[in-house]
C-alpha cells in the first residue's frame, strides 16, 4: 500500500553515490536540452516563453516521484502544446491573462482525468489505442506547427487564427512581401543547429542554433531590417497560480481537457514502454497515469501548463546514464538555476530564430520510417494513419484525437468479432491421433460429427460469425452434432453463453447437439457462476477429447456408421460395420 501512494519507495533503495553522480550529469544534460525546447513549446501553446520553462521545472519532479518509469522525463511537449493552443485560442487571445487563466484550468482538469483513470486502474486502456493514432496525429501536428511558423520565418503578414488551408493561401498571395533578412536569420539558425547535430551530436544543437541566430541578428543590425525579438524572459522560479474553478469554465473546457489527458497518457505510456524495453524494466501503467495526473494538477498551481512524457528528453536521459527518477528532479532544479542566470539574454533572441528552431522540432516529430512501414505493411493501419492525419489538419484537434482513437477501437472490435473458426479432425500420422487442421493436412472428416476450434473469444461482438458458422454446418453440410474444442477460447461473456445454449437447443431439436470440450479454467469458472452447464446440458461438456469422442460416437446414427468409409476416430472400431482384423 505504501508503494501505491509513495512509489518512489520502490527505487529509493537503489540510490547511492554512483547513482547520484550519474543522475546529476544526466539531469544537467536534460536541463540544457529543455531550455530552448521549453521556450519553443510555450510559443506553440500561445503562452509567454517562461511558462514552458515553468512546466519543465514542475512536472518532471512530480511525475518522476509518483510514476513508475526510472527514465521517463515529463514536461512540455509539442503535440500537447498545439492542442492547448487549439482548445483555448477560440475563447481568448493567446498570451493574454484570460488565455493563461484558462490554460491553467485546462491543465488542472486534464490532471484530474488522468488521476481518476489511474486510481480506477484503467492503465490497460492505452493498450487498445493503436500507436498509429499517435503517429498520425503527431505527423499532422508537425505540419500544423510548421505552418504556424511561416509568418515568423518569412515576415509575410498572415492574420491570426487562420486555418491550415487559408494560411497557405495567404502565403501564396503574399509571397512577394517576404522579408529576406528574417528568412536569412531563420535559415542560418536552422543550418547552424543541423551542422552541430551532424558533427557533434551530443552537443545541445537547438540551443547552439538560437545563439548563432541571435549573434547573426546583432551582426546585421536586425532591428533596422524589421527583425523582432522574443523579449526578456522573467528570470524567476515558478510563481503560485490559481485555476478558475467556476462551473462555467469547467464545463467549457471539459471536452478539451479530456483530449489533452488522453493524448498525454498515450504519449507518456508509449515513451515509457519504449525505453523500458531497453532498460529491462517492468512498468505499472496505472501508476504512470497517477504520476502524470498529479504532475498536471500540481503544475496548474505553479504556473505550468499541461505536460507529458517527452521522447527526446527521456531518450537523452537514458542515453546519458540516468539510473533513477532523481535525474528528472536534478534536471528541473538545474533548469531553475540556469533560468535565473540566462533569462535576460532572451531579449536578444530573434523571433525568426525561434521560428526556425520550432520548424526543426516540427520536422523531427514526423516518424518517416514508421509511416513508411505502416503504408507498406497494413491497409488497416494505413486507414487509421490517414484518418488521424487528415483529421488533424482539417478538423478541431481534440476531435482528431477522438476520431483516431474511435477508429482504432472499431477496427479492434471488428478483428475480435471475426474469430477464426477452424475445422479439425484426428491426424492418423500422430501417435495419439491428435486433432489437426483439416485444410492444412488434407484430413478426412466424419459425416455426422463436426469438430471446430474457435480462435479468440465468444462474446457479443462475435456472436453473428459463430452462429452463421453453426447454421451453415446444419443447413448445408447436414451435420447435426458439433463439438467445439475450446482450448483457444479466451473468454465467453453472458451473451456468448446464451447463444451457445440457444444453439445447443436448436441442434437438439434437429436430433443432434452442441458440445464443448477443453475450455480454459477461467471460462469454466464463468460457466459455474451463471449455471451454464445446467441449461447447456451436463452431458454436453467434456474435460478431455477421449471422453468427448467416447460419448459422442455412441450418439451418432449407427445406421450411417455401418456404411461409412471414413471411420476417422479410433472409437469407430467398436461401432457396427467396422472391419475386423
VOGU-3710 file (C-alpha; in Angstrom, 3 decimals, decimal comma):
1> xxxxxxxxxx> 0,000/0,000/0,000  2,881/2,386/0,794  4,347/1,764/-2,647  0,993/2,640/-4,235  0,875/6,065/-2,574  4,649/6,564/-2,470  6,044/4,684/-5,493  9,469/6,280/-5,089  9,993/3,891/-2,152  10,440/1,083/-4,705
11> xxxxxxxxxx> 13,605/2,643/-6,165  14,859/4,737/-3,250  16,972/1,820/-2,085  18,898/1,916/-5,360  20,258/5,395/-4,624  23,949/5,633/-3,722  26,878/7,895/-4,544  27,361/6,371/-8,006  23,701/6,680/-8,991  23,556/10,240/-7,667
21> xxxxxxxxxx> 26,567/11,155/-9,777  25,088/9,524/-12,892  21,678/11,115/-12,294  23,226/14,559/-11,727  25,082/14,629/-15,039  22,097/13,148/-16,893  19,969/15,871/-15,293  22,440/18,571/-16,342  22,250/17,364/-19,937  18,463/17,336/-19,770
31> xxxxxxxxxx> 18,338/20,874/-18,348  20,432/22,251/-21,205  18,300/20,410/-23,779  14,955/21,544/-22,384  15,905/25,231/-22,164  15,307/26,015/-25,862  12,526/23,419/-26,100  10,581/24,937/-23,208  10,675/28,384/-24,818  9,670/26,949/-28,219
41> xxxxxxxxxx> 6,849/24,810/-26,865  5,387/27,724/-24,900  5,307/29,712/-28,150  3,404/26,860/-29,822  0,926/26,842/-26,921  0,358/30,594/-27,280  1,920/31,320/-23,880  4,748/33,621/-22,778  8,133/31,809/-23,038  8,626/31,422/-19,283
51> xxxxxxxxxx> 5,561/29,160/-18,983  7,299/26,445/-20,973  10,244/26,670/-18,579  7,956/26,594/-15,525  6,354/23,418/-16,902  9,799/21,872/-17,399  10,642/22,642/-13,749  7,475/21,404/-12,015  6,048/18,412/-13,918  9,268/16,300/-14,110
61> xxxxxxxxxx> 9,621/16,289/-10,324  6,057/15,180/-9,556  5,800/12,724/-12,465  9,220/11,250/-11,627  8,439/10,716/-7,946  4,914/9,342/-8,424  5,284/7,484/-11,744  6,749/4,035/-12,293  9,377/4,597/-15,014  13,004/5,078/-13,996
71> xxxxxxxxxx> 13,846/7,112/-17,087  10,716/8,922/-18,294  11,118/12,712/-18,201  7,919/14,751/-18,329  7,387/18,359/-19,281  6,063/20,443/-22,163  5,606/18,573/-25,437  4,906/19,696/-28,970  1,657/17,828/-29,581  0,054/18,795/-26,268
81> xxxxxxxxxx> 1,193/22,403/-26,705  -0,632/22,507/-30,023  -3,812/21,000/-28,551  -3,682/23,511/-25,695  -3,398/26,376/-28,181  -6,172/24,974/-30,377  -8,514/24,493/-27,421  -8,038/27,840/-25,683  -7,427/30,185/-28,635  -11,095/30,009/-29,624
91> xxxxxxxxxx> -12,047/31,551/-26,279  -9,254/34,035/-25,532  -6,419/35,980/-27,144  -3,148/33,942/-26,973  -0,775/35,325/-24,372  -3,466/37,320/-22,563  -4,250/36,965/-18,858  -7,558/35,286/-19,695  -5,765/32,840/-22,008  -3,254/31,926/-19,289
101> xxxxxxxxxx> -6,032/31,516/-16,717  -7,950/29,142/-18,993  -4,789/27,147/-19,747  -4,246/26,613/-16,023  -7,855/25,398/-15,667  -7,446/23,092/-18,665  -4,265/21,687/-17,114  -5,975/21,056/-13,777  -8,898/19,269/-15,438  -6,602/17,128/-17,579
111> xxxxxxxxxx> -4,672/16,135/-14,450  -7,888/15,190/-12,643  -8,951/12,974/-15,570  -5,557/11,255/-15,579  -5,505/10,763/-11,819  -9,013/9,273/-11,831  -8,043/6,895/-14,654  -5,048/5,762/-12,609  -6,984/5,296/-9,367  -9,615/3,303/-11,266
121> xxxxxxxxxx> -6,821/1,026/-12,575  -7,556/1,849/-16,215  -3,922/1,852/-17,305  -4,528/-1,052/-19,651  -6,914/1,071/-21,749  -3,918/2,593/-23,508  -3,294/-0,874/-24,969  -6,484/-0,537/-27,002  -5,324/2,650/-28,715  -3,264/1,946/-31,796
131> xxxxxxxxxx> 0,162/3,578/-31,740  -0,625/4,514/-35,319  -3,089/7,078/-33,959  -0,257/8,841/-32,151  1,982/8,695/-35,223  -0,738/10,096/-37,490  -1,717/12,810/-35,036  1,903/13,792/-34,400  2,678/14,000/-38,123  -0,375/16,190/-38,696
141> xxxxxxxxxx> 0,502/18,321/-35,675  4,036/18,750/-37,009  2,710/20,174/-40,278  0,324/22,474/-38,403  3,191/23,683/-36,208  5,426/24,352/-39,207  2,561/26,167/-40,907  2,013/28,355/-37,844  5,647/29,500/-38,009  5,633/30,521/-41,672
151> xxxxxxxxxx> 4,838/34,151/-40,881  7,668/34,300/-38,328  10,364/32,891/-40,635  9,327/34,794/-43,770  7,820/38,028/-42,488  4,730/37,531/-44,663  1,752/39,189/-42,911  -0,796/36,465/-42,060  -3,863/37,230/-39,915  -4,167/35,429/-36,573
161> xxxxxxxxxx> -6,434/32,433/-36,304  -6,207/31,403/-39,954  -6,917/27,750/-40,774  -4,346/25,447/-42,316  -5,571/25,980/-45,883  -6,143/29,724/-45,503  -2,627/30,161/-44,141  -1,088/28,644/-47,253  -3,401/30,692/-49,464  -2,137/33,804/-47,674
171> xxxxxxxxxx> 1,454/32,632/-48,189  0,855/32,236/-51,924  -0,776/35,641/-52,205  1,793/37,468/-50,065  4,978/35,706/-51,127  6,260/38,922/-52,644  6,263/40,516/-49,184  8,864/38,067/-47,847  11,481/39,784/-45,669  14,778/38,307/-46,835
181> xxxxxxxxxx> 16,572/39,365/-43,640  14,073/37,494/-41,492  14,266/34,473/-43,793  18,072/34,559/-43,664  18,139/34,618/-39,844  15,708/31,685/-39,667  17,679/29,728/-42,272  21,024/30,464/-40,586  19,613/29,345/-37,227  18,392/26,035/-38,668
191> xxxxxxxxxx> 21,634/25,453/-40,600  23,771/26,101/-37,511  21,699/23,678/-35,422  21,773/20,976/-38,100  25,540/21,265/-38,631  26,239/20,930/-34,911  23,912/17,933/-34,708  25,669/16,389/-37,710  29,248/16,771/-36,448  28,804/16,994/-32,657
201> xxxxxxxxxx> 25,576/15,071/-31,985  25,991/15,093/-28,193  26,008/18,883/-28,009  22,758/20,890/-27,484  22,211/21,800/-31,118  18,934/23,689/-30,633  20,494/25,972/-28,034  23,500/26,483/-30,309  21,182/27,403/-33,190  19,438/30,023/-31,046
211> xxxxxxxxxx> 22,762/31,544/-30,019  24,053/31,685/-33,604  20,780/33,208/-34,822  20,993/35,888/-32,113  24,604/36,709/-32,973  23,784/36,907/-36,681  20,895/39,276/-35,990  23,113/41,536/-33,877  25,779/41,491/-36,606  23,414/42,752/-39,306
221> xxxxxxxxxx> 21,546/45,204/-37,062  18,363/43,195/-37,070  16,029/45,825/-35,651  16,775/48,072/-38,632  15,605/45,382/-41,047  12,296/44,533/-39,418  13,577/41,709/-37,194  11,674/41,443/-33,898  12,853/39,824/-30,677  11,313/37,477/-28,119
231> xxxxxxxxxx> 11,974/39,921/-25,294  13,325/39,399/-21,806  12,023/36,311/-20,017  11,012/36,612/-16,379  14,017/35,253/-14,517  12,222/33,665/-11,582  11,119/30,297/-10,291  7,509/29,160/-10,980  5,157/31,528/-9,110  1,974/30,336/-7,443
241> xxxxxxxxxx> -1,160/30,400/-9,603  -4,827/29,505/-9,281  -7,009/27,812/-11,923  -10,543/29,070/-12,455  -12,880/26,641/-10,676  -16,127/28,276/-11,781  -18,698/25,837/-13,102  -18,904/27,707/-16,400  -15,154/27,363/-17,040  -15,071/23,706/-16,048
251> xxxxxxxxxx> -17,960/22,875/-18,399  -16,422/24,930/-21,198  -13,050/23,170/-21,022  -14,131/19,641/-20,026  -14,018/18,215/-23,565  -10,694/19,793/-24,487  -9,169/18,698/-21,171  -10,216/15,115/-21,855  -8,419/15,220/-25,217  -5,293/16,651/-23,555
261> xxxxxxxxxx> -5,465/13,986/-20,830  -5,891/11,156/-23,316  -3,083/12,342/-25,578  -0,803/12,919/-22,596  -1,369/9,416/-21,234  -0,825/7,785/-24,615  2,391/9,747/-25,108  3,755/9,074/-21,626  2,991/5,348/-21,505  4,193/4,759/-25,081
271> xxxxxxxxxx> 7,504/6,515/-24,409  7,972/4,807/-21,037  7,396/1,394/-22,609  9,748/2,140/-25,470  12,580/2,927/-23,052  11,644/0,102/-20,680  12,296/-2,431/-23,448  15,901/-1,222/-23,467  16,343/-0,932/-19,710  14,558/-4,238/-18,957
281> xxxxxxxxxx> 12,230/-2,512/-16,503  8,671/-3,563/-15,737  6,211/-0,702/-15,820  2,945/-0,109/-13,987  0,618/1,703/-16,395  -1,794/2,658/-13,618  0,988/4,247/-11,586  2,152/6,138/-14,670  -1,380/7,526/-15,035  -1,292/8,659/-11,406
291> xxxxxxxxxx> 2,117/10,284/-11,834  1,036/12,208/-14,929  -2,216/13,271/-13,288  -0,557/14,541/-10,110  2,096/16,406/-12,120  -0,535/18,314/-14,088  -2,701/19,019/-11,038  0,309/20,330/-9,107  1,571/22,201/-12,168  -1,670/24,156/-12,517
301> xxxxxxxxxx> -0,942/25,742/-9,112  2,643/26,629/-10,100  2,111/28,458/-13,403  2,657/25,345/-15,531  0,561/24,096/-18,434  -0,254/20,523/-19,398  2,754/18,274/-19,844  3,512/14,668/-20,641  6,431/12,374/-21,280  8,996/13,699/-23,745
311> xxxxxxxxxx> 10,564/11,175/-26,114  13,583/13,397/-26,817  14,384/14,219/-23,203  13,571/10,708/-21,966  15,799/9,168/-24,633  18,637/11,547/-23,801  18,118/10,867/-20,098  18,520/7,123/-20,639  21,465/7,531/-23,027  23,205/9,879/-20,565
321> xxxxxxxxxx> 23,287/7,084/-17,984  20,433/8,018/-15,637  19,738/5,362/-13,001  16,686/6,656/-11,111  13,971/9,339/-11,479  16,234/11,649/-9,466  17,761/12,568/-12,832  14,464/14,288/-13,737  14,487/16,055/-10,366  18,058/17,252/-10,935
331> xxxxxxxxxx> 17,126/18,417/-14,455  14,277/20,530/-13,076  16,396/22,070/-10,309  19,343/22,799/-12,622  16,984/24,333/-15,183  15,717/26,701/-12,495  19,283/27,780/-11,739  20,066/28,269/-15,445  16,895/30,317/-15,974  17,828/32,649/-13,118
341> xxxxxxxxxx> 21,181/33,266/-14,817  20,352/33,484/-18,533  16,714/34,669/-18,713  17,666/38,316/-19,539  19,552/37,130/-22,643  16,238/36,204/-24,298  15,898/39,903/-25,129  18,452/39,262/-27,903  16,691/36,176/-29,333  15,057/36,946/-32,708
351> xxxxxxxxxx> 11,541/35,668/-33,262  12,793/34,392/-36,644  15,435/32,253/-34,896  12,776/30,887/-32,558  10,607/30,112/-35,592  13,489/28,247/-37,200  14,010/26,153/-34,073  10,302/25,318/-33,922  10,471/24,288/-37,593  13,241/21,814/-36,737
361> xxxxxxxxxx> 11,267/20,498/-33,771  8,241/20,008/-36,030  10,259/18,143/-38,664  11,747/15,802/-36,060  8,240/14,935/-34,866  7,428/13,096/-38,104  8,368/9,423/-37,850  9,047/8,833/-41,543  10,407/5,324/-41,046  7,392/4,139/-39,089
371> xxxxxxxxxx> 4,976/5,793/-41,507  6,665/4,062/-44,457  6,439/0,727/-42,645  2,722/1,220/-41,967  1,976/2,182/-45,582  3,691/-0,942/-46,902  2,533/-3,488/-44,329  -1,097/-2,906/-43,357  -4,092/-1,391/-45,125  -5,993/-1,268/-41,851
381> xxxxxxxxxx> -3,280/0,653/-40,019  -2,872/2,872/-43,076  -6,546/3,836/-42,841  -6,090/4,737/-39,162  -2,961/6,748/-40,001  -4,621/8,629/-42,870  -7,825/9,328/-40,930  -5,998/10,732/-37,910  -3,525/12,680/-40,058  -6,105/14,447/-42,217
391> xxxxxxxxxx> -8,490/14,983/-39,300  -5,629/16,735/-37,503  -5,044/19,040/-40,464  -8,635/19,929/-41,253  -10,668/19,482/-38,050  -10,523/20,518/-34,408  -7,516/18,836/-32,820  -9,368/17,192/-29,931  -11,884/15,806/-32,437  -8,994/14,406/-34,479
401> xxxxxxxxxx> -7,732/12,560/-31,388  -11,191/11,180/-30,630  -11,652/10,111/-34,252  -8,337/8,276/-34,371  -8,966/6,541/-31,055  -12,522/5,646/-32,043  -11,393/4,233/-35,382  -8,684/2,128/-33,754  -11,224/0,752/-31,262  -13,716/-0,009/-34,056
411> xxxxxxxxxx> -11,063/-1,887/-36,020  -10,043/-3,768/-32,864  -13,658/-4,792/-32,292  -14,021/-5,802/-35,946  -10,991/-8,056/-35,648  -12,236/-9,710/-32,480  -15,755/-10,005/-33,893  -14,478/-12,238/-36,699  -12,837/-15,135/-34,855  -11,024/-17,726/-36,884
421> xxxxxxxxxx> -13,130/-20,916/-36,909  -11,112/-23,976/-37,950  -12,296/-27,473/-38,957  -10,451/-30,197/-37,039  -10,034/-33,957/-37,426  -7,808/-36,649/-35,910  -4,446/-36,880/-37,638  -3,642/-40,582/-38,212  0,046/-39,704/-38,551  0,126/-38,680/-34,885
431> xxxxxxxxxx> 0,626/-41,441/-32,264  -2,500/-40,482/-30,321  -4,427/-39,223/-33,346  -4,029/-35,626/-32,185  -6,550/-33,159/-33,627  -5,150/-31,113/-36,525  -6,480/-28,616/-39,056  -8,315/-30,323/-41,903  -7,243/-27,856/-44,590  -3,567/-27,963/-43,627
441> xxxxxxxxxx> -3,186/-31,738/-43,588  -5,938/-32,750/-46,011  -7,685/-34,872/-43,390  -10,962/-36,770/-43,731  -13,950/-35,621/-41,637  -16,769/-37,515/-40,002  -20,052/-37,073/-41,926  -22,027/-36,878/-38,659  -19,785/-35,091/-36,123  -18,154/-31,742/-36,850
451> xxxxxxxxxx> -15,093/-30,729/-34,852  -14,442/-26,970/-34,600  -11,839/-24,813/-32,927  -12,815/-21,191/-32,243  -9,780/-18,906/-32,026  -10,263/-15,807/-29,821  -13,447/-15,215/-27,838  -17,177/-15,837/-27,960  -18,714/-12,552/-26,873  -21,424/-10,149/-28,021
461> xxxxxxxxxx> -19,279/-8,893/-30,902  -18,505/-12,326/-32,373  -21,923/-13,983/-31,959  -23,010/-13,391/-35,544  -19,919/-15,077/-37,014  -20,190/-18,126/-34,718  -23,947/-18,512/-35,244  -23,618/-18,265/-39,031  -20,951/-20,973/-38,986  -23,103/-23,311/-36,890
471> xxxxxxxxxx> -26,144/-22,667/-39,110  -24,092/-23,412/-42,222  -22,955/-26,736/-40,771  -26,522/-27,838/-40,043  -28,193/-26,491/-43,191  -25,585/-27,053/-45,897  -23,451/-29,901/-44,581  -26,425/-31,591/-42,855  -24,348/-32,308/-39,751  -26,318/-32,129/-36,508
481> xxxxxxxxxx> -23,591/-32,917/-33,967  -20,951/-30,205/-33,399  -18,090/-30,377/-30,899  -16,361/-27,058/-30,128  -12,775/-27,587/-28,967  -12,404/-24,651/-26,589  -8,662/-24,590/-25,948  -8,267/-21,313/-27,921  -11,303/-19,505/-26,497  -10,053/-16,676/-24,278
491> xxxxxxxxxx> -13,391/-15,898/-22,677  -17,153/-16,274/-23,082  -19,429/-13,452/-21,944  -23,082/-13,699/-20,927  -24,339/-13,037/-24,458  -21,974/-15,719/-25,780  -23,153/-18,239/-23,202  -26,801/-17,544/-24,039  -26,059/-18,002/-27,750  -24,376/-21,377/-27,122
501> xxxxxxxxxx> -27,360/-22,533/-25,063  -29,717/-21,406/-27,818  -27,699/-23,241/-30,491  -27,497/-26,362/-28,324  -31,305/-26,429/-28,034  -31,714/-25,828/-31,781  -29,397/-28,688/-32,732  -31,064/-30,936/-30,139  -34,428/-30,249/-31,767  -32,906/-31,454/-35,055
511> xxxxxxxxxx> -31,785/-34,686/-33,436  -28,206/-33,642/-32,725  -26,414/-31,479/-30,199  -23,767/-28,859/-29,480  -20,865/-29,883/-27,251  -17,911/-28,172/-25,605  -14,552/-29,646/-24,685  -11,261/-28,330/-23,319  -12,211/-24,801/-22,310  -9,820/-22,786/-20,171
521> xxxxxxxxxx> -10,244/-22,676/-16,399  -11,462/-19,060/-16,366  -14,132/-20,000/-18,928  -15,291/-22,889/-16,741  -15,284/-20,584/-13,702  -17,563/-18,165/-15,524  -19,850/-21,032/-16,564  -20,158/-22,141/-12,947  -21,188/-18,644/-11,847  -24,035/-18,434/-14,350
531> xxxxxxxxxx> -25,150/-22,107/-14,127  -24,311/-22,539/-17,801  -23,882/-26,319/-17,719  -27,363/-26,874/-16,279  -29,016/-25,285/-19,324  -26,417/-26,327/-21,903  -26,606/-29,938/-20,770  -24,358/-31,576/-18,220  -23,582/-34,420/-20,589  -22,526/-31,993/-23,303
541> xxxxxxxxxx> -19,422/-30,585/-21,601  -16,249/-32,690/-21,571  -12,885/-32,336/-19,908  -10,914/-34,398/-22,451  -11,070/-35,276/-26,141  -11,107/-39,001/-25,362  -14,124/-38,633/-23,068  -15,904/-36,486/-25,652  -15,370/-38,943/-28,517  -16,269/-41,994/-26,449
551> xxxxxxxxxx> -19,579/-40,371/-25,506  -20,418/-38,700/-28,826  -19,705/-41,651/-31,119  -22,395/-43,543/-29,207  -24,909/-40,763/-30,000  -24,372/-40,908/-33,759  -26,741/-42,682/-36,161  -25,160/-46,135/-36,301  -27,017/-46,993/-39,486  -24,918/-44,347/-41,210
561> xxxxxxxxxx> -21,825/-45,553/-39,383  -22,389/-49,077/-40,746  -21,840/-47,892/-44,337  -19,301/-45,137/-43,575  -15,881/-45,442/-45,196  -14,279/-42,559/-43,235  -14,069/-44,007/-39,716  -11,579/-41,333/-38,597  -11,983/-41,943/-34,854  -10,404/-44,863/-33,023
571> xxxxxxxxxx> -13,779/-45,275/-31,306  -15,286/-46,136/-34,722  -13,717/-49,599/-34,436  -16,353/-50,501/-31,828  -19,286/-49,372/-33,969  -21,412/-51,633/-36,225  -19,943/-52,388/-39,608  -16,349/-51,941/-38,521  -13,832/-54,118/-40,328  -12,263/-56,700/-38,112
581> x> -8,714/-57,853/-38,419
//
